[in-house]
Amino acid sequence: MHPILRFHGAAHGVTGSCYEIETGDCRVLVDCGLFQGSKSEKELNYGDFPFDPKTIDAVILTHAHIDHSGLLPKLVRLGFEGPIYATLPTIDLCSVMLPDSAHIQEMEVENLNRRNAQRGRPQVSPIYTIADAAACMTQFRPVQYDNWTNAGTGVRARYWNAGHLLGSASVEIEIDRGETNAPLRLLFSGDIGPGQKLLQTEPEGPMGVDYLICESTYGDRDRPEVSRDQRRAMLGEEVSRAAASQGPLIIPSFAVERTQELLVDLFLLTRSGSIPPGPVFVDSPLATRASAIFERHAGEIEGGSVLLDALNSGDIRFTESAEQSKAINRLSGFYIVIAASGMCDAGRIRHHLKANLWRRNATIMMAGYQAQGSLGRILVDGASRVRIQGEEVDVKARIVQFDLYSGHADAAELVSWVASRSPVRSAIFLTHGEEAGLTGLRDRLSSTFASDRIVLPLIDDAYELGLSSARQVDLNRPRRLKPEKVARLDWHNDLSKLLIEVTDQVNTAADERSRAAIIRRLRRALGSTSS
């Protein structure tokens, strides 16, 4: 049989990366990531996998980010017993990131169950526990860049530096096709890093593959060409502007690598006197533990010595306890907080936003991609009021999108990376992108690659990988999520917006009689007869 490639996530969206290769002799996953964004997408994390975990022979992990690794503990809990192949830095990062993800889930479920008990609703369980994450770590197996690893019967994998994150990789896979045929060659890009990225070298990869599975996060966007020094100077301008407002600068940031990059540039700006002095709080236990791993791997990192200086600077303070975190918001004047999560969907950043969004002298600087449906995206898109932890908060702070620290290549860099992999003999599958990124990259690639061989798979799609072309095969089951619901605002977002609008209408009504009239109209619309 020809190999079958299935797209279980990151199809017309940027989270939940998971691809399955079935050869007839073995079944291998490339990544097994957590879905993020709208609640409709997050609910996929609680449902069944679209395959039996017991039948998977191995997992090939491209890097440690949770949208690529975050469902591995669930996979193991449900019966997967095979090896998880990853670079050693990726294993080290997963050893802190997966337990942190489990802890967040346990805490959020505990709070939800407390509310559910008060409302008479059923209790729910976390996707996985800290114990599940610990059990998962025993199945990791280290691999080195440039070396071939047997991943299953007739399947080999070779890792190439993707320049995205400490330990990140693009993965070349060879599948045997009998003694008389050359092996089928696939290349999964993973996440490709941009040029001018701190701490990372340029992304690499092989030439001449049959099938390329390529990310397209920024497939429709070209960033301004700025050097590292120029980007640092632009960051300094934002910091100085926040300091001039005499209020806090709150930076939602991914705990792993983005935080460390920001710390390096803030350290250099402070040392040169380019920004006003002020404390920098790293308010993320995960970022603290990840920073220790970066210190351990400093010799493998470009600019590792400067990173060590930054991490040991007296101006940078790492918080641990929840009490220390909450105490930060009792400060006045200028200070900087870097906290996870980067899309504002979980973690300590939410209580910092709740405490500061309503302040006109506060600055919220988004330092990375914000997925559709996430709180970060809602703020970037200009919301005047949001709901956080069940409460409405006015948005008076200055919201800044500072996307020059992105860990992803932009459109021109993706096109250049794909061109360097040529020839791609059969097809290119574009994944890990929202609609604009997918179509933008497809249009750019169409000038050098036949458009009918550029495929934009939907979630749960499957393709038979032939000798010269790919053929879509039947799903034989309903899709877990309708394509039009992926990377879109859902009814949860609409309900939150409606509740805010209702509150605004009632609060701005002229008098008690007007407010009562609004409430009567709402009840009639809902079919309610309550008085």
PEWO-V928956 format. One line per field, one symbol per residue. phi: phi as a letter, one per 20 degrees, with the letter a starting at -180 (. if undefined). psi: psi as a letter, one per 40 degrees, with the letter a starting at -180 (. if undefined). burial: # if it has 16 or more other ideal C-beta (glycine too) atoms within 10 Angstrom, else .. A space follows every 50 residues. Layout:
phi: ???
psi: ???
burial: ???
//
This chain:
phi: .ffddddealdmbdcmgacddddodbccedmbeeecoffffffffeeffe begfeeeacddfaegffddfdfffgfgepfcefdeafffffffffdffff fffgffffffffffffffemeffcdfgadfffffffffefcfcdgmdecf drfmccccecfemdagnfbececdcfcnfedfffddcefmeefefmefmc effcredmcecddcfbgdfdcdfffcfffffffffgffffffffflcfdd dfbffdmfgffffffffffffemecffrfddedbgfffffffffffdgfe dfmffffffffdffedceecfffffffgfefcnebdcdbeefdmebnfgf fffgecgeefeecddfdafdfgnffgfffffngebcdclndecfddffdc edeedgedfegfffffffgfefedfdaddeclaegffffffgfffffccg ffddddfefmfcceeefcbdcfdffmafffbfgfeelcfdfffffgffff ffgffffeffbffffffffffffffemedfd
psi: iiihhigeifhfieifhhihhheddihhihigiihibidddddddeiiif ihddehdihhhdieidedeeeddddddeeheaihhiidddddddeddddd ddddddddddddddddddefiiiiiidiiddddddddeeihiiiieiihh eihehiihhihefdiheiiihhhhhifideiiihhihhdahhiiifhiei iiiaiiigidhhhhifdfeehhiihiidddddddddddddddddefiihh hhihdhdddddddddddddddeeeiiiiihhgghddddddddddddedee hhfddddddddeieehhhididddddddeeiiahihhhiiidefeiaedd ddddeedehdeihhhheahhiheiddddddefheiihhfeihhiheihhh hgeeeieiiadddddddddeeiihddihhhafiidddddddddddedehh deehhgiiheiihhgadeiihhiideiiidhhdeehfiiadddddddddd dddddddeidaddddddddddddddefiei.
burial: .######################..#############.###.##...## #.#..######################..#.######.############ ######..#...#............#####.##..##.##..#.....#. ##.##.###################........################# ..###...#############.#....#..##..##.##..##.#.#### ####################...##..#.############.##..##.. #....##..##.#..#.##.....#..##....################# ###.###.#.####################..#.####....#.#.#### ###########.###.##..#..############.######.##...#. ..###########.#....#.........##.#.######..#..##..# ..................#............
//
